Amino acid sequence: MKEIKCPKCGEMFQIDESGYAEILKTVRNDEFENELNQRQEYLKNEMQHSIEKLELEKKTEIDKLIRQNETEIEKLNREISALKESNEKEIKLSLAEKEQMISKLEGDIEREKVQFQLEKSNSLKEKDDEIAKLKEALNKSQYEAELKEKTLKENHQNEIKQKNEIIEYYKDLKSHQSTKMIGETLEQHCEIEFNKLRATGFESAYFEKDNDAKTGSKGDYIFKDFSEDGVEYISIMFEMKNQMDTTATKKKNEDFFKELDKDRREKNCEYAVLVSLLESDNELYNSGIVDVSYKYPKMYVIRPQFFIPIITLLRNAAKNSIGYKRELMIAKNQSIDITNFENEMLAFQKGFEKNFNDASNRFKDAISEIDKSIEHLQKIKEALTLSDKHLRLANDKAQDLSIKKLTKNSPTMRAKFEELKNGSNE
């Protein structure tokens, strides 16, 4: 038997072992149930507190990220606005400068054109005046040539007399010389006549034997003369022909025209002159300088006494053409200068257009990159917003948490709770 004191009245009473065990079991079951409920409530509160803390931390972190992103977006927007405004100002300023430069260049071009037209008009006027002077000089030269020709004709009779004396002299000379000596004598005669006047009338001239036989043939002498600036303005290929009166087969002047023209072209000479004593009775060749250009271009046949006059006439005629050649070269150079100026202007315009297009493309690329950055940040914002949505769903699931749901897929925990529940019922 055991004595138990009542907690209410304080009275002592006795109870057997079985009754004591029953009371003890009842007390234990009530305490376990209370403890289990307290434990469950504690765990639930603890889980709620953890969820709230986690939610608060996540919310704080999300708010912080959102504020940072909003700050960054706002900063980027300000930078974009500033960049757009700056670029617009720079582009406007650059365009204004370029337009001003283009206007200036167009004005310069217009002034250059006006100046060129003025210079062209003045130059044309000067050229016309000069052409008029040259024509006047040419007419004067023609008049002088006609007068000289008249004088020559007047002196022709005297020259014929001298010629006959020379012919007699050469006939007598030929009778005492060989064929080779006859030809060499005519060459020596011409060379001596030229050397007499070389120092006074032909200071810059070239007169030498043609010793170049690379092409298979050669002339006798080549004459060239040069201007003060070293430009060759006349060249003559000379051929000297003579023969003995006793020769059985008489040669004609025409027999040497083809070979002489060939030598002239191969040696790049402008004129060809045959100095001949052949056909001594032919009045055509005895009349003076004979032009045979109807057969071969720029070819003449003369007697030895016209050797110096033919050189003088051809040289003076060539000198008159030097002025025209120089004027033509000046006009050609002016045309080249204008063409070069226009080419440089076109090159500048193309270069400017290319630079402008490149700058415009870079500006568009920068704007595109900024738009991409904004789009990327917008995607980050959407991802963070979606993360907040998932956290709210997780919180809702935690709020709906219970022992039944926790042990739904855990047979061991479900069995433990069943045992506790069954023990409590007992």
Secondary structure, DSSP 8 states (H G I E B T S, - for coil): -EEEE-TTT--EEEE-HHHHHHHHHHHHHHHHHHHHHHHHHHHHHHHHHHHHHHHHHHHHHHHHHHHHHHHHHHHHHHHHHHHHHHHHHHHHHHHHHHHHHHHHHHHHHHHHHHHHHHHHHHHHHHHHHHHHHHHHHHHHHHHHHHHHHHHHHHTHHHHHHHHHHHHHHHHHHHTTS-HHHHHHHHHHHHHHHHHHHHHHH-TT-EEEE----TTS---SEEEEEE-TTS-EEEEEEEEEE---TT-SS---GGGGHHHHHHHHHHTT-SEEEEEE--STT-HHHHTS-EE-TTTSTTEEEE-GGGHHHHHHHHHHHHHHHHHHHHHHHHHHHHHHHHHHHHHHHHHHHHHHHHHHHHHHHHHHHHHHHHHHHHHHHHHHHHHHHHHHHHHHHHHHHHHT--HHHHTTT-HHHHHHHHHHHHHHH-
